[in-house]
Amino acid sequence: MKHFDIVIVLLLFSFGCSPTPKDENTLVDTDLIKTQEEQPVETPLTNHVISGLPCDELLDFVAQIEKNSWIPDTLRLSKVGIYRELNNQNITYFNGRPFYHIPFDNNRLSYIYNTFTAEHLKELDYALFSKVNKIWGYFYRNKDATEWISDGVIEQWEFETEETASKALKEITSVSDIVYFNTQPYFCRIDNKLIIFQTRAMKFSYDQKPLFEQFIKESKAITPN
């Protein structure tokens, strides 16, 4: 009888300690969530025909120039403070490299047009640029420089069609000396994407030119006529 009572107690204890059945959809791995929250937003490499993301040509290029000391640096970017369109809260990582989503109303073209020189940009089809689907910016700098550190930004403006991007390339080229005053920007197009190489001072544009030429050669992008 005593053995029977012991068995009953053990059975009751076993059932009492068993987890309550739950729907699989309600189970939450708190450790996994914590790990994901600590990691930067990462998006895998994607083909340039997919909408809304940096194209393969640009992703391949920024990986290539890292071999020649041109690296991204989010910390120094905040210290430079000149690239107001690049907000650290809008970073998405593609293949481990930071790209900045730039809202249209916070890009350099929009800022110049609405703040200072709209009267000098009357020939610019501003509505054309406002139709942009998405703008990405990539900040790079020379890791080996010490005193005068060259840096720049590569922007990708994605439009709905190649025709719109082609018109945008022609428009921005014609007003580059106003929008990018005292610098030497470079422009090209890949499919429906306008690509802009810009920097904060003319002296850094001399370093930027061979990078742009390398990009044109490797991507076979279309340059202004």
ZADO-1210 file (C-alpha; in nm, 4 decimals, padded with zeros to 6 digits):
<atoms>
<atom x="00.0000" y="00.0000" z="00.0000" code="MET" pos="1"/>
<atom x="00.2833" y="00.2302" z="00.0835" code="LYS" pos="2"/>
<atom x="00.4410" y="00.1630" z="-00.2550" code="HIS" pos="3"/>
<atom x="00.1088" y="00.2476" z="-00.4216" code="PHE" pos="4"/>
<atom x="00.0902" y="00.5819" z="-00.2347" code="ASP" pos="5"/>
<atom x="00.4448" y="00.6707" z="-00.3401" code="ILE" pos="6"/>
<atom x="00.3637" y="00.6025" z="-00.7063" code="VAL" pos="7"/>
<atom x="00.0545" y="00.8250" z="-00.6845" code="ILE" pos="8"/>
<atom x="00.2572" y="01.1107" z="-00.5304" code="VAL" pos="9"/>
<atom x="00.5259" y="01.0822" z="-00.7971" code="LEU" pos="10"/>
<atom x="00.2668" y="01.0886" z="-01.0756" code="LEU" pos="11"/>
<atom x="00.0963" y="01.3955" z="-00.9291" code="LEU" pos="12"/>
<atom x="00.4344" y="01.5727" z="-00.8954" code="PHE" pos="13"/>
<atom x="00.5265" y="01.4849" z="-01.2530" code="SER" pos="14"/>
<atom x="00.2009" y="01.6264" z="-01.3977" code="PHE" pos="15"/>
<atom x="00.2294" y="01.9358" z="-01.1804" code="GLY" pos="16"/>
<atom x="00.5760" y="02.0157" z="-01.3184" code="CYS" pos="17"/>
<atom x="00.4875" y="01.9544" z="-01.6832" code="SER" pos="18"/>
<atom x="00.4630" y="02.2706" z="-01.8990" code="PRO" pos="19"/>
<atom x="00.1173" y="02.3823" z="-01.9992" code="THR" pos="20"/>
<atom x="00.0571" y="02.3083" z="-02.3699" code="PRO" pos="21"/>
<atom x="00.0593" y="02.6239" z="-02.5861" code="LYS" pos="22"/>
<atom x="-00.0030" y="02.7159" z="-02.9463" code="ASP" pos="23"/>
<atom x="00.3323" y="02.7111" z="-03.1317" code="GLU" pos="24"/>
<atom x="00.2590" y="03.0583" z="-03.2692" code="ASN" pos="25"/>
<atom x="00.2567" y="03.2053" z="-02.9183" code="THR" pos="26"/>
<atom x="00.5963" y="03.0725" z="-02.8162" code="LEU" pos="27"/>
<atom x="00.8601" y="03.3488" z="-02.7961" code="VAL" pos="28"/>
<atom x="01.2355" y="03.3008" z="-02.7839" code="ASP" pos="29"/>
<atom x="01.3373" y="03.6008" z="-02.5734" code="THR" pos="30"/>
<atom x="01.7081" y="03.5290" z="-02.6161" code="ASP" pos="31"/>
<atom x="01.6708" y="03.5316" z="-02.9953" code="LEU" pos="32"/>
<atom x="01.4811" y="03.8607" z="-02.9877" code="ILE" pos="33"/>
<atom x="01.7482" y="04.0149" z="-02.7665" code="LYS" pos="34"/>
<atom x="02.0209" y="03.8981" z="-03.0037" code="THR" pos="35"/>
<atom x="01.8383" y="04.0370" z="-03.3064" code="GLN" pos="36"/>
<atom x="01.7854" y="04.3728" z="-03.1380" code="GLU" pos="37"/>
<atom x="02.1554" y="04.4040" z="-03.0671" code="GLU" pos="38"/>
<atom x="02.2514" y="04.3446" z="-03.4309" code="GLN" pos="39"/>
<atom x="02.2421" y="04.6136" z="-03.7045" code="PRO" pos="40"/>
<atom x="01.9756" y="04.5853" z="-03.9704" code="VAL" pos="41"/>
<atom x="02.1272" y="04.3663" z="-04.2399" code="GLU" pos="42"/>
<atom x="01.9937" y="04.3118" z="-04.5903" code="THR" pos="43"/>
<atom x="02.1569" y="04.0528" z="-04.8186" code="PRO" pos="44"/>
<atom x="02.3083" y="04.1305" z="-05.1558" code="LEU" pos="45"/>
<atom x="02.0378" y="04.1636" z="-05.4165" code="THR" pos="46"/>
<atom x="02.0180" y="04.2061" z="-05.7918" code="ASN" pos="47"/>
<atom x="01.9906" y="04.5629" z="-05.9203" code="HIS" pos="48"/>
<atom x="01.6547" y="04.4957" z="-06.0879" code="VAL" pos="49"/>
<atom x="01.4830" y="04.4591" z="-05.7489" code="ILE" pos="50"/>
<atom x="01.3226" y="04.7853" z="-05.6468" code="SER" pos="51"/>
<atom x="01.4184" y="04.9920" z="-05.3459" code="GLY" pos="52"/>
<atom x="01.7681" y="04.8585" z="-05.2722" code="LEU" pos="53"/>
<atom x="02.1244" y="04.9550" z="-05.3715" code="PRO" pos="54"/>
<atom x="02.2119" y="04.7924" z="-05.7019" code="CYS" pos="55"/>
<atom x="02.4687" y="04.5154" z="-05.7347" code="ASP" pos="56"/>
<atom x="02.7067" y="04.7438" z="-05.9239" code="GLU" pos="57"/>
<atom x="02.7214" y="04.9840" z="-05.6303" code="LEU" pos="58"/>
<atom x="02.7477" y="04.7108" z="-05.3673" code="LEU" pos="59"/>
<atom x="03.0296" y="04.5425" z="-05.5586" code="ASP" pos="60"/>
<atom x="03.2087" y="04.8729" z="-05.6054" code="PHE" pos="61"/>
<atom x="03.2147" y="04.9783" z="-05.2396" code="VAL" pos="62"/>
<atom x="03.3479" y="04.6348" z="-05.1507" code="ALA" pos="63"/>
<atom x="03.6196" y="04.6734" z="-05.4141" code="GLN" pos="64"/>
<atom x="03.7420" y="05.0196" z="-05.3091" code="ILE" pos="65"/>
<atom x="03.7837" y="04.9023" z="-04.9507" code="GLU" pos="66"/>
<atom x="04.0864" y="04.7126" z="-05.0778" code="LYS" pos="67"/>
<atom x="04.2379" y="05.0503" z="-05.1682" code="ASN" pos="68"/>
<atom x="04.1788" y="05.2130" z="-04.8282" code="SER" pos="69"/>
<atom x="03.8401" y="05.3752" z="-04.9028" code="TRP" pos="70"/>
<atom x="03.6253" y="05.2616" z="-04.6124" code="ILE" pos="71"/>
<atom x="03.2923" y="05.3571" z="-04.4527" code="PRO" pos="72"/>
<atom x="03.3146" y="05.5295" z="-04.1153" code="ASP" pos="73"/>
<atom x="02.9936" y="05.6205" z="-03.9331" code="THR" pos="74"/>
<atom x="03.1796" y="05.7685" z="-03.6365" code="LEU" pos="75"/>
<atom x="03.3797" y="06.0205" z="-03.8365" code="ARG" pos="76"/>
<atom x="03.0785" y="06.1094" z="-04.0464" code="LEU" pos="77"/>
<atom x="02.9055" y="06.2486" z="-03.7387" code="SER" pos="78"/>
<atom x="03.2161" y="06.4541" z="-03.6618" code="LYS" pos="79"/>
<atom x="03.2445" y="06.5968" z="-04.0126" code="VAL" pos="80"/>
<atom x="02.8876" y="06.7254" z="-03.9936" code="GLY" pos="81"/>
<atom x="02.8791" y="06.8577" z="-04.3515" code="ILE" pos="82"/>
<atom x="02.6682" y="06.5801" z="-04.5024" code="TYR" pos="83"/>
<atom x="02.3425" y="06.6843" z="-04.3397" code="ARG" pos="84"/>
<atom x="02.1405" y="06.4377" z="-04.5486" code="GLU" pos="85"/>
<atom x="02.3058" y="06.1352" z="-04.3865" code="LEU" pos="86"/>
<atom x="02.1258" y="06.0537" z="-04.0630" code="ASN" pos="87"/>
<atom x="02.2623" y="05.7743" z="-03.8444" code="ASN" pos="88"/>
<atom x="01.9068" y="05.6755" z="-03.7542" code="GLN" pos="89"/>
<atom x="01.8424" y="05.5833" z="-04.1181" code="ASN" pos="90"/>
<atom x="02.1216" y="05.3266" z="-04.1615" code="ILE" pos="91"/>
<atom x="02.0658" y="04.9884" z="-04.3199" code="THR" pos="92"/>
<atom x="02.3568" y="04.7452" z="-04.3550" code="TYR" pos="93"/>
<atom x="02.4070" y="04.5690" z="-04.6878" code="PHE" pos="94"/>
<atom x="02.6798" y="04.3047" z="-04.6763" code="ASN" pos="95"/>
<atom x="02.8044" y="04.4612" z="-04.3554" code="GLY" pos="96"/>
<atom x="02.8374" y="04.8129" z="-04.4999" code="ARG" pos="97"/>
<atom x="02.6274" y="05.1114" z="-04.3894" code="PRO" pos="98"/>
<atom x="02.3936" y="05.2772" z="-04.6391" code="PHE" pos="99"/>
<atom x="02.1843" y="05.5781" z="-04.5448" code="TYR" pos="100"/>
<atom x="01.8260" y="05.6164" z="-04.6574" code="HIS" pos="101"/>
<atom x="01.7887" y="05.9821" z="-04.7573" code="ILE" pos="102"/>
<atom x="01.4361" y="06.1311" z="-04.7548" code="PRO" pos="103"/>
<atom x="01.3720" y="06.3442" z="-05.0626" code="PHE" pos="104"/>
<atom x="01.3031" y="06.6574" z="-04.8581" code="ASP" pos="105"/>
<atom x="01.6411" y="06.6207" z="-04.6853" code="ASN" pos="106"/>
<atom x="01.8725" y="06.5699" z="-04.9820" code="ASN" pos="107"/>
<atom x="02.1085" y="06.8388" z="-05.1050" code="ARG" pos="108"/>
<atom x="01.9122" y="06.9236" z="-05.4187" code="LEU" pos="109"/>
<atom x="01.5917" y="06.9792" z="-05.2226" code="SER" pos="110"/>
<atom x="01.7720" y="07.1758" z="-04.9522" code="TYR" pos="111"/>
<atom x="01.9385" y="07.4144" z="-05.1976" code="ILE" pos="112"/>
<atom x="01.6235" y="07.4559" z="-05.4059" code="TYR" pos="113"/>
<atom x="01.3973" y="07.5389" z="-05.1127" code="ASN" pos="114"/>
<atom x="01.6417" y="07.7355" z="-04.8983" code="THR" pos="115"/>
<atom x="01.8640" y="07.9512" z="-05.1137" code="PHE" pos="116"/>
<atom x="01.8561" y="07.9465" z="-05.4879" code="THR" pos="117"/>
<atom x="01.5174" y="07.8468" z="-05.6256" code="ALA" pos="118"/>
<atom x="01.5241" y="08.1610" z="-05.8389" code="GLU" pos="119"/>
<atom x="01.8489" y="08.0407" z="-05.9960" code="HIS" pos="120"/>
<atom x="01.7057" y="07.6954" z="-06.0618" code="LEU" pos="121"/>
<atom x="01.3981" y="07.7941" z="-06.2581" code="LYS" pos="122"/>
<atom x="01.4995" y="07.5700" z="-06.5453" code="GLU" pos="123"/>
<atom x="01.5213" y="07.2683" z="-06.3161" code="LEU" pos="124"/>
<atom x="01.2253" y="07.0305" z="-06.3307" code="ASP" pos="125"/>
<atom x="01.1999" y="06.9955" z="-05.9539" code="TYR" pos="126"/>
<atom x="00.8805" y="06.7890" z="-05.9815" code="ALA" pos="127"/>
<atom x="01.0774" y="06.5313" z="-06.1793" code="LEU" pos="128"/>
<atom x="01.3112" y="06.4676" z="-05.8873" code="PHE" pos="129"/>
<atom x="01.0267" y="06.4629" z="-05.6354" code="SER" pos="130"/>
<atom x="00.9038" y="06.1440" z="-05.8055" code="LYS" pos="131"/>
<atom x="01.2114" y="05.9530" z="-05.6898" code="VAL" pos="132"/>
<atom x="01.1233" y="05.6171" z="-05.5329" code="ASN" pos="133"/>
<atom x="01.4157" y="05.5981" z="-05.2925" code="LYS" pos="134"/>
<atom x="01.7568" y="05.7538" z="-05.2292" code="ILE" pos="135"/>
<atom x="02.0494" y="05.5700" z="-05.0739" code="TRP" pos="136"/>
<atom x="02.3765" y="05.7319" z="-04.9670" code="GLY" pos="137"/>
<atom x="02.7116" y="05.5660" z="-04.8954" code="TYR" pos="138"/>
<atom x="02.9796" y="05.7631" z="-04.7077" code="PHE" pos="139"/>
<atom x="03.3434" y="05.6693" z="-04.7593" code="TYR" pos="140"/>
<atom x="03.6787" y="05.8103" z="-04.6480" code="ARG" pos="141"/>
<atom x="04.0484" y="05.7392" z="-04.6852" code="ASN" pos="142"/>
<atom x="04.1565" y="05.5366" z="-04.3826" code="LYS" pos="143"/>
<atom x="04.5279" y="05.6052" z="-04.4417" code="ASP" pos="144"/>
<atom x="04.5000" y="05.9850" z="-04.4467" code="ALA" pos="145"/>
<atom x="04.5943" y="06.1709" z="-04.1300" code="THR" pos="146"/>
<atom x="04.5843" y="06.5490" z="-04.1687" code="GLU" pos="147"/>
<atom x="04.3552" y="06.6136" z="-04.4654" code="TRP" pos="148"/>
<atom x="04.1197" y="06.3185" z="-04.4835" code="ILE" pos="149"/>
<atom x="03.9519" y="06.2784" z="-04.8222" code="SER" pos="150"/>
<atom x="03.5928" y="06.1617" z="-04.8110" code="ASP" pos="151"/>
<atom x="03.2803" y="06.1591" z="-05.0223" code="GLY" pos="152"/>
<atom x="02.9300" y="06.0276" z="-05.0716" code="VAL" pos="153"/>
<atom x="02.7895" y="05.8066" z="-05.3445" code="ILE" pos="154"/>
<atom x="02.4150" y="05.8473" z="-05.3908" code="GLU" pos="155"/>
<atom x="02.1708" y="05.6217" z="-05.5728" code="GLN" pos="156"/>
<atom x="01.8412" y="05.7788" z="-05.6822" code="TRP" pos="157"/>
<atom x="01.5935" y="05.5204" z="-05.8025" code="GLU" pos="158"/>
<atom x="01.3144" y="05.6343" z="-06.0350" code="PHE" pos="159"/>
<atom x="01.0146" y="05.4537" z="-06.1740" code="GLU" pos="160"/>
<atom x="01.1512" y="05.4264" z="-06.5280" code="THR" pos="161"/>
<atom x="01.4777" y="05.4538" z="-06.7191" code="GLU" pos="162"/>
<atom x="01.3343" y="05.7493" z="-06.9102" code="GLU" pos="163"/>
<atom x="01.2786" y="05.9434" z="-06.5866" code="THR" pos="164"/>
<atom x="01.6282" y="05.8608" z="-06.4636" code="ALA" pos="165"/>
<atom x="01.7738" y="05.9704" z="-06.7983" code="SER" pos="166"/>
<atom x="01.5953" y="06.3060" z="-06.7732" code="LYS" pos="167"/>
<atom x="01.7112" y="06.3457" z="-06.4142" code="ALA" pos="168"/>
<atom x="02.0722" y="06.2827" z="-06.5216" code="LEU" pos="169"/>
<atom x="02.0474" y="06.5582" z="-06.7813" code="LYS" pos="170"/>
<atom x="01.8784" y="06.8003" z="-06.5399" code="GLU" pos="171"/>
<atom x="02.1174" y="06.7560" z="-06.2487" code="ILE" pos="172"/>
<atom x="02.4212" y="06.7862" z="-06.4754" code="THR" pos="173"/>
<atom x="02.3011" y="07.1240" z="-06.6022" code="SER" pos="174"/>
<atom x="02.2732" y="07.2744" z="-06.2516" code="VAL" pos="175"/>
<atom x="02.5611" y="07.0947" z="-06.0793" code="SER" pos="176"/>
<atom x="02.7598" y="07.4159" z="-06.0253" code="ASP" pos="177"/>
<atom x="02.4715" y="07.5581" z="-05.8186" code="ILE" pos="178"/>
<atom x="02.3596" y="07.2535" z="-05.6244" code="VAL" pos="179"/>
<atom x="02.7169" y="07.1381" z="-05.5559" code="TYR" pos="180"/>
<atom x="02.8835" y="07.4773" z="-05.5271" code="PHE" pos="181"/>
<atom x="03.2645" y="07.4809" z="-05.5170" code="ASN" pos="182"/>
<atom x="03.2918" y="07.1051" z="-05.5686" code="THR" pos="183"/>
<atom x="03.3129" y="06.8813" z="-05.8711" code="GLN" pos="184"/>
<atom x="03.0371" y="06.6188" z="-05.8584" code="PRO" pos="185"/>
<atom x="03.0143" y="06.3329" z="-06.1055" code="TYR" pos="186"/>
<atom x="02.6976" y="06.1778" z="-06.2456" code="PHE" pos="187"/>
<atom x="02.5988" y="05.8631" z="-06.4304" code="CYS" pos="188"/>
<atom x="02.3019" y="05.6283" z="-06.4731" code="ARG" pos="189"/>
<atom x="02.2432" y="05.2545" z="-06.4402" code="ILE" pos="190"/>
<atom x="01.9022" y="05.1497" z="-06.5709" code="ASP" pos="191"/>
<atom x="01.6457" y="05.3533" z="-06.3727" code="ASN" pos="192"/>
<atom x="01.9010" y="05.4717" z="-06.1158" code="LYS" pos="193"/>
<atom x="02.0824" y="05.8042" z="-06.1098" code="LEU" pos="194"/>
<atom x="02.4241" y="05.7717" z="-05.9428" code="ILE" pos="195"/>
<atom x="02.5890" y="06.0811" z="-05.7921" code="ILE" pos="196"/>
<atom x="02.9448" y="06.1090" z="-05.6604" code="PHE" pos="197"/>
<atom x="02.9742" y="06.4168" z="-05.4412" code="GLN" pos="198"/>
<atom x="03.2089" y="06.5497" z="-05.1764" code="THR" pos="199"/>
<atom x="03.2363" y="06.8478" z="-04.9439" code="ARG" pos="200"/>
<atom x="03.5205" y="07.0424" z="-05.1069" code="ALA" pos="201"/>
<atom x="03.6908" y="07.0828" z="-05.4430" code="MET" pos="202"/>
<atom x="04.0218" y="06.9471" z="-05.3105" code="LYS" pos="203"/>
<atom x="03.8584" y="06.6119" z="-05.2303" code="PHE" pos="204"/>
<atom x="03.7024" y="06.5887" z="-05.5755" code="SER" pos="205"/>
<atom x="04.0488" y="06.5322" z="-05.7231" code="TYR" pos="206"/>
<atom x="04.0654" y="06.2102" z="-05.5232" code="ASP" pos="207"/>
<atom x="03.7071" y="06.1281" z="-05.6140" code="GLN" pos="208"/>
<atom x="03.7591" y="06.1485" z="-05.9909" code="LYS" pos="209"/>
<atom x="03.9603" y="05.8226" z="-06.0301" code="PRO" pos="210"/>
<atom x="03.7031" y="05.6446" z="-05.8119" code="LEU" pos="211"/>
<atom x="03.4251" y="05.7633" z="-06.0410" code="PHE" pos="212"/>
<atom x="03.6204" y="05.6568" z="-06.3485" code="GLU" pos="213"/>
<atom x="03.6754" y="05.3152" z="-06.1930" code="GLN" pos="214"/>
<atom x="03.3028" y="05.2856" z="-06.1246" code="PHE" pos="215"/>
<atom x="03.2168" y="05.3756" z="-06.4845" code="ILE" pos="216"/>
<atom x="03.4633" y="05.1215" z="-06.6183" code="LYS" pos="217"/>
<atom x="03.3467" y="04.8373" z="-06.3956" code="GLU" pos="218"/>
<atom x="02.9718" y="04.9057" z="-06.4037" code="SER" pos="219"/>
<atom x="02.9454" y="05.0275" z="-06.7653" code="LYS" pos="220"/>
<atom x="02.7201" y="05.3053" z="-06.6400" code="ALA" pos="221"/>
<atom x="02.5928" y="05.5735" z="-06.8769" code="ILE" pos="222"/>
<atom x="02.7481" y="05.9174" z="-06.8392" code="THR" pos="223"/>
<atom x="02.5963" y="06.2527" z="-06.9474" code="PRO" pos="224"/>
<atom x="02.6238" y="06.3249" z="-07.3207" code="ASN" pos="225"/>
</atoms>
